[in-house]
Amino acid sequence: MEYERPLFFQVMRYAARADRDVIDMVSGNPDWEPPEALREGLAEYAGGEPRDFQYPPSEGLTKLRAEIADRRGVDIEQIVVTNGAGEANYLAMAAALERDVSEEVLLTDPVYPYYPGKTDLLDATPRYVATDADGRLDPDAVRAAASDETALILVNTPNNPTGCVYDERTMREVVEIAEAYDALVVSDEVYDHFDYSGTFASALAVESENRIVTNAFSKSMAITGFRVGYAIVPPELVDGVKTRHMLVNVAGSRPAQYAVLQALQKTGPGYYARNRERMTERVKTFTDALDRAGAEYTMPEGGFYVLARFTGFPGTLENVERLIDEIGVAGMPGEAFGNAREDWLRFALLTPRVEEAADRLAEYFE
Ligand SMILES: Cc1ncc(COP(=O)(O)O)c(C=O)c1O
């Protein structure tokens, strides 16, 4: 198998080599502080005993699993702590494909690129369901695409890259479709703390044995480098998920899990609210500038990203490089996210320089 370098790295490398100041709107790394208790937990850990530096339980620190289970209202036995949402998604997809003789994976278009990558890795076949202009997923379209061949339906809400938040009716119907074909829903909710619409509904709201919810602290605690996430798995699948996790990783990082546990226990809702507010302000600043530039865009209901289309300027890799060279703004080409938005560009609003980037774009396209 060849090493498949994500387009994301290619754009980052191009931006790093540019002979000018470039504002990074490519990466999904939050630019704000983690919870204070996370830093404290990590510092405290450094002074621990040698035994604290050894393997944790493979499925995750028991206290962390208990804390997550308590918050999510599920049994602790259903929680497997993973190396971020990335591993949780992989384990969930593998579990769905393992339990089913069929091998079709329903994905949305636009799509977060690692999903088709993992589908390929697991020797499964992707089948795409188009979303509407705002990124909304029509359950009827999912129903039309589903069949006995469907092993799993993968949804992501709030969505990367569309910013769409799926409501409870959508989640319920998608789970019901999965049940009708005895498939699994994998619901990636890594941006759940960044719902600006107030309509976010976790797949957990739908009681079912046919769904796995994945999540992580990467975005909610601004710690993409810590690699702590989790999967909430139906009881009959959890042993398979734990086994795959153990055989691939042995275990996750103990200090990272410890620090996340401290942060979960000691951080009030204000921390998350402040980060949400910061993002809603950035969305306003950025979309106001897109209005000035006469661009078409999706108004995010959640998450970190804005998709935009500029007249006569398709979102190709070549045009992304042109924006880096000419105005020092780095975005992602739409082609990275499936076929539906090839003409568009995706901008991550994870820089304190959103206003400056917005002004540069407005001036360039005005
Ligand atoms: C939709 C989605 N899922 C998963 C991930 C990866 O999350 P983690 O860093 O927790 O593995 C990302 C990262 O950008 C993402 O956008």
The ligand as a Gaussian input file, in Angstrom:
#p B3LYP/6-31G(d) Opt

LIG

0 1
 C      -15.109000      15.073000      11.262000
 C      -13.841000      14.751000      11.948000
 N      -13.715000      13.562000      12.548000
 C      -12.581000      13.225000      13.176000
 C      -11.503000      14.092000      13.209000
 C      -10.237000      13.652000      13.894000
 O      -10.405000      13.819000      15.262000
 P       -9.224000      13.398000      16.273000
 O       -8.171000      14.443000      16.163000
 O       -9.885000      13.379000      17.601000
 O       -8.761000      12.059000      15.833000
 C      -11.596000      15.351000      12.607000
 C      -10.436000      16.276000      12.619000
 O      -10.401000      17.307000      12.018000
 C      -12.793000      15.681000      11.952000
 O      -12.932000      16.855000      11.334000

